[in-house]
C-alpha cells in the first residue's frame, strides 16, 4: 500500500512538473493563452516553488537564445511529441520521453531542458506511416485521349505540343493544355473530340478553344471538341471540375453531368459529380447558370442559380435543393486547399481517398458522422493532414502503405 501511494505521488508530481515546464516555456515565448495563465498562477504564488521557477525561466531563456530553438512553435511541438508517444512502438522518442518524465521529478530546470530537447528531436521523422505518401505542389497528372483512340501521358515533361488527326496542334505548357490557337479553317465535319482523365492523386488544367479555363480534380473526366462550332459549346464531365467560362452570349456553354445539364453564358462555377456521391453539386461563384433535369415522370425541371448558392441534385429522387453557401468551401481545392466547415468525416475521408490514392477503413461506422472544420493544404503529406485533424477530434488515424484506418482516440498521454 505504501509503495502504491508513493508511486501515485510521484506520478502526480511528474505530471505537475511536465505541465509547469510547458506553461513556463509558453510564458517566455509569449504563447500563453488566458486559460493557461490561470493554470500557471497557482504555481507562481507557491513560495516553495519560487526559486525553482526562477531557475527554470533562466533555462528557457538560454534555450530560446539559441538559433535552433528561436522560432519554434510550442503548441505544434507539444502535439507532435504527444502524438508520437501515443503510437505504440519502441523508439528513441519513447525512451527519451520516459527520461524526460524521470527528469521532471528530479528538478524542473532539467525537465525544461529535456522537454525542449525531446520536442525538437527528429520532428521530421514520421513514426506515423511506414511509407509516406507525398504530393508535390503544382504536380499535374492526367491522360489525354485523342480522337483516334491513342493516349498521351500529360505528366511527361518533354512534350510541348500534340498533333490531332486533322492536323490541328494542341499546346502543352506549365499550366496544362491549351486549345486557343486552333485554325478557323477546320470545318464542322472535321471537328475532333478529346478526353482528359485524371487519376487518383492527380489534377490538371486546360484552356478550351473558346478561352474557357478548366480545373480538374482527382478521378475526373472531361470530354470536349478540339474546336467549338455551331451555335453552342458543349462538354461532358464526371468527377469534380471548376469552370471559368469565356463569355459569349451568342454561344451558350453547356455542361452535361449524367442526369443534369447546365446552361451557362459566362460564369465561374464548380461541378461535383463523382459516381460514389449521392448528389450532383453545382456551386455558383459568379454569373448565372441554369440546371436542367428530368423527373421520373419525364417532365423537365429547370432551376436558375445565383452567385453564392449551391444546387444539390439527388440521383435517387431526382429532386433539386438550393442552399446558400460559402463558395470557398467548394472551390478552394483548385487553389491547393482543403476547406471543411462542419463536414462529416465520411465526406472528408472520401476526398482524401481521391487526393492521396489511399483506401480508408472505419473501425466504427458511427464515426463517419463526426463533424470537422479546418483549412488545410492539399499539397502536404497525408500524415500532416491527418495529424492536424487528430488535434481537434476524438479520432486516431493509422496509416500503413496505402491504407488509412480510422478509430476512436483514447487518452494515452501518460500510459
C-alpha angles and dihedrals in degrees: 000000000000089000091052093048091050091048092050091048091052092047090051090048091048092053091046093052093046090050092048091047090053094047093049092049089052091047094055093044093047094243098117116127123213091256091050090050088058089050091051098047097075089054092050092050092053106099091199090063099043098096092042092050093048090052091047091052090054089052092052093048091051090053094045090054090062113094092228092062101031104102105022123137108240096197094049090046092050092049092048094052092047090048092052091049091054091057103089102229132121102244142146089256093057093048092047092051091051087053089051091054091051091048090051090061092052101047136344095225089056089049090053093052093045093043092054094043093050091045091059096039108121095328089172094054112103115219085167105071130029091208116030114220109218128194112186120219112262094012112155124196126177145127122232116210114202126210093263092057096255119131136220125203102227092196088074108109096202097066115093100162138017126205122221126212092261092054096256116140126229114203122218124195139149092294095051135254122351124196099171095104095067117139118249088221092079106105123218095255091058098050109128129207125228131193127204120196126187120205127220106291092023137106134177146186132213140172116221123220093266092053096260110150120220130194116194124201125208119298093016136133136199128188118196142150120264085234128015116236138174125030098314143041116229133185134164125216144179129185115026125326134167118210131200097187120206110238117250115149091189093056114044116206118233127197116194114206108174106274094008133068120196121205117204136177099184125327151114118259143147127229122197114186111150114165091235093055121091094216136050104221125204116185119188120211100173139348120023138288135187122217116210122190141154125244124218090263089057093249117136125247122202123188126179119212127207125200116287094031134108128206119210114199110194110217093206102046098026087225123142122217122191121205136174110242146172096256092204089073090062101036105036091091090078089058093052100264140117109215116187123179112184088323118167117249093240092061092044094051092050088056090050091049090057095041098047101026094238136135118238125209125188116210089198119033092206089069090070089077096056113120126230136181125193148122112232138167116258090207101064127092115282088242089062092051093047093044092056090048090052092059095064102032139057089244131112123198126206116195121197120168105309097341129094119197116201116206140157116277119235126197104259097152096124102023 
